Amino acid sequence: MHLSQYDVAAVKNVALARCATAVGIDYAEFFDPDSLKFFIDHKHETLWNLWKAFADAYQAWFDYHVEIHKAGKQDNLSADETRHLDSLVRSRNSTRKELIEVVEHAESN
């Protein structure tokens, strides 16, 4: 896997900043993630919950890839492992799609 934990953190933080901007926080990229989390949670609870779901799903997908890599099982997963990975991918993709839709809606208001 070519992603690192730093890349995962960057994806989650960029999504967080985009959510913050969508709810009217100017210059979100200049705030630390904890401050943005606080602001978003207090301004738009639904968006906050969607960001958490996306961040958790993205992290779970990455963590499973790390587990696969440590076990030396790349390209050699069992049927159950493949199903689990597919489930993680679907969760990551569906939460990202839903988050983007709500961000776009918030930005248009």
GUDREN-968946 format. One line per 2 residues: number of its first residue (from 1); their letters; for each residue x, y negated, z negated of N, C-alpha, C. Coordinates in Angstrom, 3 decimals, padded with zeros to 6 digits. Layout:
BEGIN
NUM> a> X,Y,Z,X,Y,Z,X,Y,Z | ...
END
This chain:
BEGIN
1> mh> 000.851,001.181,000.000,000.000,000.000,000.000,000.886,-001.230,000.000 | 000.504,-002.183,000.787,001.327,-003.374,000.934,000.900,-004.516,000.022
3> ls> -000.211,-004.370,-000.642,-000.658,-005.401,-001.580,-000.005,-005.193,-002.939 | 000.250,-006.281,-003.626,000.739,-006.207,-005.001,-000.339,-006.772,-005.928
5> qy> -000.130,-006.598,-007.210,-001.055,-007.171,-008.181,-001.122,-008.688,-008.026 | -000.014,-009.299,-007.598,-000.003,-010.750,-007.368,-000.919,-011.131,-006.206
7> dv> -000.940,-010.309,-005.174,-001.842,-010.564,-004.048,-003.298,-010.461,-004.493 | -003.584,-009.471,-005.315,-004.945,-009.295,-005.829,-005.349,-010.509,-006.655
9> aa> -004.451,-010.967,-007.518,-004.731,-012.156,-008.324,-004.958,-013.371,-007.433 | -004.178,-013.486,-006.362,-004.334,-014.617,-005.451,-005.699,-014.591,-004.770
11> vk> -006.124,-013.415,-004.296,-007.443,-013.308,-003.659,-008.537,-013.720,-004.644 | -008.463,-013.205,-005.861,-009.483,-013.533,-006.859,-009.457,-015.019,-007.207
13> nv> -008.262,-015.608,-007.298,-008.171,-017.024,-007.650,-008.622,-017.937,-006.518 | -008.355,-017.561,-005.273,-008.832,-018.363,-004.138,-010.363,-018.303,-004.092
15> al> -010.924,-017.115,-004.297,-012.387,-016.991,-004.330,-012.969,-017.812,-005.480 | -012.292,-017.804,-006.612,-012.742,-018.582,-007.767,-012.737,-020.081,-007.458
17> ar> -011.669,-020.547,-006.837,-011.587,-021.971,-006.469,-012.670,-022.333,-005.459 | -012.937,-021.445,-004.523,-013.998,-021.707,-003.531,-015.358,-021.794,-004.215
19> ca> -015.601,-020.913,-005.186,-016.851,-020.967,-005.961,-016.951,-022.290,-006.713 | -015.850,-022.696,-007.305,-015.845,-023.953,-008.061,-016.149,-025.138,-007.155
21> ta> -015.542,-025.171,-006.002,-015.802,-026.240,-005.035,-017.273,-026.233,-004.618 | -017.821,-025.039,-004.426,-019.222,-024.914,-004.001,-020.188,-025.488,-005.016
23> vg> -019.824,-025.472,-006.290,-020.718,-026.016,-007.327,-020.327,-027.435,-007.730 | -019.483,-028.063,-006.913,-019.207,-029.484,-007.109,-018.011,-029.828,-007.961
25> id> -017.117,-028.900,-008.180,-015.903,-029.205,-008.942,-014.844,-029.669,-007.941 | -014.532,-030.941,-008.001,-013.556,-031.516,-007.072,-012.143,-031.058,-007.422
27> ya> -011.350,-030.843,-006.394,-009.949,-030.450,-006.539,-009.786,-029.192,-007.391 | -010.631,-028.216,-007.128,-010.623,-026.973,-007.907,-009.263,-026.287,-007.889
29> ef> -008.544,-026.429,-006.791,-007.246,-025.757,-006.680,-006.216,-026.287,-007.673 | -006.532,-027.407,-008.331,-005.613,-027.980,-009.315,-005.941,-027.566,-010.746
31> fd> -006.939,-026.715,-010.910,-007.325,-026.233,-012.230,-006.856,-024.798,-012.425 | -006.574,-024.450,-013.666,-006.212,-023.066,-013.960,-007.465,-022.193,-013.903
33> pd> -007.287,-020.905,-013.649,-008.445,-020.014,-013.511,-009.384,-020.008,-014.725 | -008.854,-020.073,-015.919,-009.734,-020.049,-017.091,-010.652,-021.274,-017.142
35> sl> -010.126,-022.434,-016.781,-010.969,-023.636,-016.740,-012.044,-023.507,-015.683 | -011.668,-022.992,-014.512,-012.654,-022.816,-013.442,-013.742,-021.835,-013.864
37> kf> -013.344,-020.751,-014.512,-014.322,-019.763,-014.985,-015.323,-020.432,-015.926 | -014.837,-021.249,-016.829,-015.704,-021.957,-017.769,-016.664,-022.889,-017.028
39> fi> -016.133,-023.680,-016.097,-016.969,-024.627,-015.350,-018.043,-023.913,-014.540 | -017.646,-022.872,-013.820,-018.602,-022.154,-012.972,-019.671,-021.491,-013.821
41> dh> -019.270,-020.856,-014.902,-020.221,-020.172,-015.780,-021.279,-021.136,-016.294 | -020.891,-022.378,-016.557,-021.834,-023.366,-017.099,-022.632,-024.095,-016.017
43> kh> -022.152,-024.083,-014.781,-022.861,-024.789,-013.712,-023.759,-023.883,-012.875 | -023.385,-022.600,-012.734,-024.114,-021.718,-011.820,-023.890,-020.273,-012.267
45> et> -024.719,-019.823,-013.193,-024.532,-018.498,-013.799,-024.568,-017.370,-012.765 | -025.451,-017.484,-011.779,-025.531,-016.442,-010.753,-024.226,-016.335,-009.982
47> lw> -023.670,-017.470,-009.591,-022.408,-017.475,-008.860,-021.294,-016.894,-009.719 | -021.293,-017.256,-010.985,-020.290,-016.723,-011.908,-020.383,-015.198,-011.994
49> nl> -021.591,-014.682,-012.117,-021.772,-013.228,-012.209,-021.365,-012.530,-010.911 | -021.646,-013.153,-009.784,-021.229,-012.580,-008.503,-019.711,-012.593,-008.350
51> wk> -019.076,-013.682,-008.781,-017.611,-013.718,-008.716,-017.023,-012.617,-009.594 | -017.547,-012.443,-010.797,-017.048,-011.382,-011.680,-017.221,-010.012,-011.032
53> af> -018.377,-009.777,-010.424,-018.625,-008.487,-009.768,-017.632,-008.265,-008.628 | -017.383,-009.300,-007.826,-016.416,-009.194,-006.740,-015.015,-008.948,-007.290
55> ad> -014.617,-009.730,-008.279,-013.270,-009.590,-008.857,-013.074,-008.192,-009.441 | -014.076,-007.689,-010.135,-013.988,-006.345,-010.714,-013.916,-005.278,-009.625
57> ay> -014.733,-005.420,-008.581,-014.740,-004.447,-007.491,-013.415,-004.472,-006.730 | -012.892,-005.658,-006.498,-011.622,-005.787,-005.787,-010.502,-005.148,-006.601
59> qa> -010.517,-005.407,-007.909,-009.493,-004.849,-008.789,-009.599,-003.325,-008.847 | -010.807,-002.796,-008.938,-011.003,-001.344,-008.991,-010.499,-000.679,-007.710
61> wf> -010.789,-001.282,-006.567,-010.308,-000.771,-005.280,-008.783,-000.749,-005.263 | -008.159,-001.843,-005.688,-006.695,-001.919,-005.717,-006.117,-000.897,-006.690
63> dy> -006.680,-000.822,-007.882,-006.160,000.106,-008.899,-006.200,001.546,-008.410 | -007.253,001.907,-007.683,-007.341,003.271,-007.164,-006.254,003.525,-006.118
65> hv> -005.973,002.531,-005.304,-004.881,002.669,-004.337,-003.541,002.854,-005.045 | -003.325,002.128,-006.125,-002.094,002.289,-006.895,-002.007,003.709,-007.449
67> ei> -003.122,004.197,-007.976,-003.178,005.562,-008.498,-002.849,006.586,-007.403 | -003.419,006.394,-006.227,-003.148,007.280,-005.093,-001.661,007.253,-004.741
69> hk> -001.117,006.046,-004.692,000.301,005.891,-004.338,001.203,006.566,-005.370 | 000.928,006.348,-006.651,001.745,006.957,-007.713,001.703,008.478,-007.649
71> ag> 000.563,009.026,-007.245,000.416,010.479,-007.136,000.977,011.017,-005.822 | 001.415,010.122,-004.929,001.956,010.541,-003.643,000.910,011.154,-002.729
73> kq> -000.328,010.682,-002.861,-001.430,011.295,-002.114,-001.893,010.478,-000.909 | -001.134,009.492,-000.491,-001.545,008.716,000.671,-001.793,009.670,001.839
75> dn> -002.873,009.461,002.537,-003.256,010.276,003.701,-003.476,011.746,003.364 | -003.664,012.058,002.083,-003.867,013.451,001.693,-004.868,013.538,000.533
77> ls> -005.977,012.838,000.651,-006.974,012.823,-000.411,-007.932,013.995,-000.272 | -008.416,014.454,-001.411,-009.460,015.475,-001.391,-010.768,014.826,-000.940
79> ad> -011.768,015.655,-000.683,-013.073,015.121,-000.279,-013.654,014.230,-001.376 | -013.525,014.636,-002.631,-014.038,013.819,-003.738,-013.293,012.497,-003.851
81> et> -011.983,012.541,-003.685,-011.182,011.311,-003.750,-011.542,010.379,-002.594 | -011.765,010.942,-001.441,-012.157,010.134,-000.285,-013.522,009.487,-000.516
83> rh> -014.454,010.252,-001.059,-015.778,009.689,-001.374,-015.662,008.565,-002.397 | -014.826,008.769,-003.406,-014.641,007.733,-004.429,-014.033,006.470,-003.804
85> ld> -013.022,006.651,-002.970,-012.414,005.500,-002.299,-013.426,004.791,-001.408 | -014.213,005.544,-000.666,-015.259,004.940,000.176,-016.242,004.132,-000.664
87> sl> -016.597,004.652,-001.818,-017.505,003.947,-002.719,-016.888,002.637,-003.204 | -015.607,002.674,-003.529,-014.917,001.453,-003.966,-014.838,000.424,-002.845
89> vr> -014.598,000.880,-001.641,-014.543,-000.025,-000.483,-015.913,-000.659,-000.250 | -016.965,000.149,-000.307,-018.324,-000.390,-000.119,-018.650,-001.422,-001.202
91> sr> -018.279,-001.128,-002.424,-018.542,-002.064,-003.523,-017.772,-003.368,-003.319 | -016.499,-003.259,-002.975,-015.690,-004.451,-002.712,-016.311,-005.285,-001.598
93> ns> -016.676,-004.629,-000.504,-017.218,-005.348,000.652,-018.588,-005.946,000.380 | -019.449,-005.207,-000.301,-020.799,-005.719,-000.548,-020.784,-006.874,-001.549
95> tr> -019.940,-006.792,-002.575,-019.878,-007.905,-003.529,-019.262,-009.136,-002.885 | -018.276,-008.925,-002.010,-017.684,-010.069,-001.297,-018.723,-010.725,-000.394
97> ke> -019.488,-009.913,000.336,-020.512,-010.454,001.235,-021.559,-011.254,000.458 | -022.021,-010.699,-000.635,-023.027,-011.391,-001.443,-022.468,-012.686,-002.030
99> li> -021.237,-012.645,-002.495,-020.607,-013.848,-003.037,-020.490,-014.923,-001.966 | -020.050,-014.549,-000.783,-019.918,-015.526,000.312,-021.268,-016.148,000.644
101> ev> -022.315,-015.342,000.686,-023.645,-015.869,000.987,-024.095,-016.900,-000.038 | -023.855,-016.630,-001.318,-024.275,-017.567,-002.361,-023.393,-018.819,-002.329
103> ve> -022.105,-018.667,-002.072,-021.225,-019.825,-001.951,-021.688,-020.712,-000.798 | -021.971,-020.106,000.350,-022.425,-020.896,001.500,-023.735,-021.608,001.195
105> ha> -024.633,-020.953,000.486,-025.902,-021.577,000.114,-025.651,-022.747,-000.847 | -024.785,-022.554,-001.822,-024.482,-023.621,-002.784,-023.825,-024.807,-002.078
107> es> -022.975,-024.524,-001.115,-022.301,-025.608,-000.376,-023.267,-026.403,000.489 | -024.325,-025.747,000.949,-025.277,-026.449,001.822,-026.285,-027.295,001.040
109> n> -026.305,-027.146,-000.256,-027.240,-027.947,-001.089,-026.605,-029.195,-001.634
END
